Amino acid sequence: MKKKWIGTQIVLNNIPNSYLYKSDNLKKKLAMAKDAFDLDALIVWPDLNKKNLDLVREICTDFEIKTYLWYPILADISGFKVRPEQAVETFDGLHGYGRNSCWDKLGKGEEDFLFLCPNDEQNIRKIFNQYQNKIVESGFDGVFLDRIRFPSPSNGFETLFSCFCKSCLDKFYTDYNEDLENYRNQIATIFERLKTIDVNYLQTWHSFSDIIIRDNLKNFFDFRKQSVYQVLKMFADKAKQMGKLVGIDLFAPSLAPLVSQDYRLFAKTCDWMKPMIYGHTSSPAGLPLELYCLLKAILDINPALDEEQLIQAVSRLIGVDLPSQLNDLLKDGVSERIICGEMQKIKELNLPEKVNIYVGLEAVQVPGVCHINKSILKKYLESVIEVDIKGIILSWNLLKIPDENLKLVGDFLLKRL
């Protein structure tokens, strides 16, 4: 077996300087990763001053580890706080978060997941200018672009049907010669229909797109997809002009259409993609939380719908059996075999060979959010070997990955060289 490309991510913005400078803790952690599996890349959250960015770059240069600036674009942006009134607007006038099965911890942690509209040109330009400056300041080898999407089910079901801000109204009319306002009623009709659907209707779902892209909403969702793509292209093109490599963070392919991430379209912008196939994470982008919020939203809209039959229908879409009870989803997570199914879906997209796929696997232990033990990680790695993935990104914070998990990755992969 050829050596796998391995990267990891790190968040250092709340770490005291003593950790970086006095005790050499960062150097020791990177040395362990380099020794265990010859770490190829470190992806660094951008909220660091130049002195600390220089230190990280110098340490990585010594270890021959490439550095990437981890840059969120539309939410939780470095140096730009999205206010609720600036966030995307739903068809029923809400901003940022919906009412229907919105994750109750949103806005209570370090990240708000309040998404700026990709058509808000004035604020996008401000973020873009800061981004260019940060690339220069960091001197890193590449960029890793994150939060390039619309809100997900964990933001509330209504947010899957955004945005209706003034910028979107104007641009939609320019692009389609149509009034976007007309789509508010069409979306409201979908909500009304969901109140009466039965098991027969569930059988008409062949992908997650079928849940939301109904009737005459194709132009609406094409517009969303193109809006996100144009912003991504703008940021990626600038990085390439500056001689940087470009990686992008994506939802698992099954769920990507819900947030208007088009793998084929996005592949035009980057050197590699990281699909977040997080089977045991109860936070945004984690499959357990996103599926839980989606399922709960549908059941809240239609309490008469049989929970078990709905879960079976969604299990068919995702390609693995989910727990039969909704509340068990957050507790038990999703089978590690999900990697095989999701990677098969990517393979069927026939993406350009020059674009590498480095699957994102959780390896962290974060209380109340994600606890990856050696047993779970080993099952993930077995799936990685089975589908012959080019590389992996151990997610999502090296400082939260136990040393025993790092050693397991190295031991497991070395045996197969």
Secondary structure as the mmCIF struct_conf table of DSSP 4:
data_model
#
loop_
_struct_conf.conf_type_id
_struct_conf.id
_struct_conf.beg_label_comp_id
_struct_conf.beg_label_asym_id
_struct_conf.beg_label_seq_id
_struct_conf.end_label_comp_id
_struct_conf.end_label_asym_id
_struct_conf.end_label_seq_id
HELX_LH_PP_P HELX_LH_PP_P1 LYS A 2 LYS A 4
STRN STRN1 TRP A 5 ILE A 10
TURN_TY1_P TURN_TY1_P1 ASN A 13 ASN A 14
BEND BEND1 ILE A 15 ILE A 15
HELX_RH_AL_P HELX_RH_AL_P1 ASN A 17 TYR A 21
TURN_TY1_P TURN_TY1_P2 LYS A 22 LYS A 22
BEND BEND2 SER A 23 SER A 23
HELX_RH_AL_P HELX_RH_AL_P2 ASN A 25 PHE A 37
STRN STRN2 ALA A 41 VAL A 44
BEND BEND3 PRO A 46 PRO A 46
HELX_RH_AL_P HELX_RH_AL_P3 LYS A 50 ASP A 62
TURN_TY1_P TURN_TY1_P3 PHE A 63 GLU A 64
STRN STRN3 LYS A 66 PRO A 72
BEND BEND4 ILE A 73 ASP A 76
STRN STRN4 ILE A 77 ILE A 77
TURN_TY1_P TURN_TY1_P4 SER A 78 GLY A 79
STRN STRN5 PHE A 80 PHE A 80
HELX_LH_PP_P HELX_LH_PP_P2 LYS A 81 ARG A 83
HELX_RH_3T_P HELX_RH_3T_P1 PRO A 84 GLN A 86
STRN STRN6 ALA A 87 ALA A 87
STRN STRN7 GLU A 89 THR A 90
TURN_TY1_P TURN_TY1_P5 PHE A 91 ASP A 92
BEND BEND5 GLY A 93 GLY A 93
STRN STRN8 HIS A 95 HIS A 95
BEND BEND6 GLY A 96 TYR A 97
BEND BEND7 ARG A 99 SER A 101
TURN_TY1_P TURN_TY1_P6 ASP A 104 GLY A 107
BEND BEND8 LYS A 108 GLU A 110
HELX_LH_PP_P HELX_LH_PP_P3 LEU A 114 PHE A 115
STRN STRN9 LEU A 116 LEU A 116
HELX_LH_PP_P HELX_LH_PP_P4 CYS A 117 CYS A 117
TURN_TY1_P TURN_TY1_P7 PRO A 118 ASN A 119
HELX_RH_AL_P HELX_RH_AL_P4 GLU A 121 SER A 138
BEND BEND9 ASP A 141 ASP A 141
STRN STRN10 GLY A 142 ASP A 146
BEND BEND10 ARG A 149 ARG A 149
HELX_RH_3T_P HELX_RH_3T_P2 PRO A 153 ASN A 155
HELX_RH_3T_P HELX_RH_3T_P3 PHE A 157 PHE A 161
STRN STRN11 SER A 162 SER A 162
BEND BEND11 CYS A 165 CYS A 165
HELX_RH_AL_P HELX_RH_AL_P5 LYS A 166 TYR A 176
BEND BEND12 ASN A 177 GLU A 178
TURN_TY1_P TURN_TY1_P8 LEU A 180 GLU A 181
HELX_RH_AL_P HELX_RH_AL_P6 ASN A 182 LEU A 194
TURN_TY1_P TURN_TY1_P9 LYS A 195 THR A 196
HELX_RH_AL_P HELX_RH_AL_P7 VAL A 199 LEU A 202
TURN_TY1_P TURN_TY1_P10 GLN A 203 THR A 204
BEND BEND13 HIS A 206 SER A 207
TURN_TY1_P TURN_TY1_P11 PHE A 208 PHE A 208
HELX_RH_AL_P HELX_RH_AL_P8 SER A 209 ILE A 212
TURN_TY1_P TURN_TY1_P12 ASP A 215 ASN A 216
HELX_RH_AL_P HELX_RH_AL_P9 LYS A 218 GLN A 241
TURN_TY1_P TURN_TY1_P13 MET A 242 GLY A 243
STRN STRN12 LEU A 245 PHE A 251
TURN_TY1_P TURN_TY1_P14 PRO A 253 LEU A 255
HELX_RH_3T_P HELX_RH_3T_P4 ALA A 256 VAL A 259
TURN_TY1_P TURN_TY1_P15 SER A 260 SER A 260
HELX_RH_AL_P HELX_RH_AL_P10 TYR A 263 PHE A 266
HELX_RH_3T_P HELX_RH_3T_P5 ALA A 267 THR A 269
BEND BEND14 ASP A 271 ASP A 271
STRN STRN13 TRP A 272 MET A 276
TURN_TY1_P TURN_TY1_P16 GLY A 279 HIS A 280
BEND BEND15 SER A 283 SER A 283
TURN_TY1_P TURN_TY1_P17 PRO A 284 ALA A 285
HELX_RH_AL_P HELX_RH_AL_P11 LEU A 287 ILE A 301
TURN_TY1_P TURN_TY1_P18 PRO A 303 ALA A 304
BEND BEND16 LEU A 305 LEU A 305
HELX_RH_AL_P HELX_RH_AL_P12 GLU A 307 ILE A 318
TURN_TY1_P TURN_TY1_P19 GLY A 319 GLY A 319
BEND BEND17 VAL A 320 VAL A 320
HELX_LH_PP_P HELX_LH_PP_P5 ASP A 321 PRO A 323
BEND BEND18 SER A 324 GLN A 325
HELX_RH_AL_P HELX_RH_AL_P13 LEU A 326 ASP A 332
TURN_TY1_P TURN_TY1_P20 GLU A 336 ARG A 337
HELX_RH_AL_P HELX_RH_AL_P14 ILE A 338 LYS A 347
TURN_TY1_P TURN_TY1_P21 GLU A 348 LEU A 349
TURN_TY1_P TURN_TY1_P22 GLU A 353 LYS A 354
BEND BEND19 VAL A 355 VAL A 355
STRN STRN14 ASN A 356 GLU A 362
STRN STRN15 GLN A 365 VAL A 366
TURN_TY1_P TURN_TY1_P23 PRO A 367 VAL A 369
STRN STRN16 CYS A 370 HIS A 371
HELX_RH_AL_P HELX_RH_AL_P15 LYS A 374 GLU A 386
TURN_TY1_P TURN_TY1_P24 VAL A 387 ASP A 388
BEND BEND20 LYS A 390 LYS A 390
STRN STRN17 GLY A 391 SER A 395
BEND BEND21 TRP A 396 TRP A 396
HELX_RH_3T_P HELX_RH_3T_P6 LEU A 398 LYS A 400
BEND BEND22 ILE A 401 ILE A 401
HELX_RH_AL_P HELX_RH_AL_P16 ASP A 403 LEU A 414
TURN_TY1_P TURN_TY1_P25 LYS A 415 ARG A 416
#
